[in-house]
Amino acid sequence: MVFSDWRQEPTTSDALQMAGWTRQGTIPWIKPASRPRKGGFKQSAEFITWGVKGTLDNNRDIYLPGHFTASQPRKDRVHITQKPLEIMQQLVRICPEDGVVLDPFTGSGSTGVAALLEGRRFVGVELSPHYADIAEQRLRAELTQDDFALAGPEA
Ligand SMILES: C[S@@+](CC[C@H](N)C(=O)[O-])C[C@H]1O[C@@H](n2cnc3c(N)ncnc32)[C@H](O)[C@@H]1O
């Protein structure tokens, strides 16, 4: 799954397919709190382009939303493009329960927090040491004593 706005969505969709993924659709995320646009239509949506390697496993008993309406976090926001947890928690459910969620652009770690809340394992990559620290703190706050015991004493 890749988030983009209207400018990057066509390229994102092409890149996904050129990388060998089978595109499954584009999920609009409507942001009610977006700014008005003088002289034109308000740009109040982002788009989540999603695809699978091979074919979609349609034997799983899950039914996920086709669109989202949510504002970006305001209170306690620590990253300029921080994603709402209520959206991320739905998105990570596409990963099988015994699978691993990967976010190669982790930022403040919202995908990882959502993955842990939904019982999935998580691997994150973040270029900025500042945001990597924030993500680590947010992830550690979600871990239970049992998770630390499983990961061993160095966790
Ligand atoms: C759109 S933000 C992610 C925000 C995140 N979803 C959240 O809720 O906080 C993208 C992040 O990718 C990081 N980034 C950019 N290029 C990267 C790279 N080549 N490798 C790893 N991280 C990268 C940026 O530092 C930025 O924090």
The ligand as an SDF file (V2000), in Angstrom:
LIG
                    3D

 27 29  0  0  0  0  0  0  0  0999 V2000
    5.3780   10.3780    4.8140 C   0  0  0  0  0  0  0  0  0  0  0  0
    6.5300   10.2080    6.1090 S   0  0  0  0  0  0  0  0  0  0  0  0
    5.8830    8.8350    7.0250 C   0  0  0  0  0  0  0  0  0  0  0  0
    4.9300    9.2700    8.0980 C   0  0  0  0  0  0  0  0  0  0  0  0
    4.3890    8.0830    8.9050 C   0  0  0  0  0  0  0  0  0  0  0  0
    3.4500    7.3210    8.1210 N   0  0  0  0  0  0  0  0  0  0  0  0
    3.7650    8.5600   10.2030 C   0  0  0  0  0  0  0  0  0  0  0  0
    2.5810    8.2970   10.4390 O   0  0  0  0  0  0  0  0  0  0  0  0
    4.4720    9.2150   10.9930 O   0  0  0  0  0  0  0  0  0  0  0  0
    7.8920    9.4920    5.2610 C   0  0  0  0  0  0  0  0  0  0  0  0
    9.1390    9.2630    6.0940 C   0  0  0  0  0  0  0  0  0  0  0  0
   10.0820    8.5750    5.2600 O   0  0  0  0  0  0  0  0  0  0  0  0
   11.3740    8.9600    5.6250 C   0  0  0  0  0  0  0  0  0  0  0  0
   12.2600    8.6490    4.4860 N   0  0  0  0  0  0  0  0  0  0  0  0
   12.4550    9.3660    3.3490 C   0  0  0  0  0  0  0  0  0  0  0  0
   13.3250    8.7440    2.5370 N   0  0  0  0  0  0  0  0  0  0  0  0
   13.6890    7.5980    3.1670 C   0  0  0  0  0  0  0  0  0  0  0  0
   14.5510    6.5240    2.8310 C   0  0  0  0  0  0  0  0  0  0  0  0
   15.2090    6.5270    1.6740 N   0  0  0  0  0  0  0  0  0  0  0  0
   14.6770    5.5010    3.7040 N   0  0  0  0  0  0  0  0  0  0  0  0
   14.0140    5.5070    4.8790 C   0  0  0  0  0  0  0  0  0  0  0  0
   13.1740    6.4980    5.2690 N   0  0  0  0  0  0  0  0  0  0  0  0
   13.0050    7.5220    4.4110 C   0  0  0  0  0  0  0  0  0  0  0  0
   11.2590   10.4280    5.9810 C   0  0  0  0  0  0  0  0  0  0  0  0
   12.2740   10.8300    6.8880 O   0  0  0  0  0  0  0  0  0  0  0  0
    9.8440   10.4980    6.5980 C   0  0  0  0  0  0  0  0  0  0  0  0
    9.9020   10.4770    8.0190 O   0  0  0  0  0  0  0  0  0  0  0  0
  1  2  1  0
  2  3  1  0
  2 10  1  0
  3  4  1  0
  4  5  1  0
  5  6  1  0
  5  7  1  0
  7  8  2  0
  7  9  1  0
 10 11  1  0
 11 12  1  0
 11 26  1  0
 12 13  1  0
 13 14  1  0
 13 24  1  0
 14 15  1  0
 14 23  1  0
 15 16  2  0
 16 17  1  0
 17 18  1  0
 17 23  2  0
 18 19  1  0
 18 20  2  0
 20 21  1  0
 21 22  2  0
 22 23  1  0
 24 25  1  0
 24 26  1  0
 26 27  1  0
M  CHG  2   2   1   9  -1
M  END
$$$$
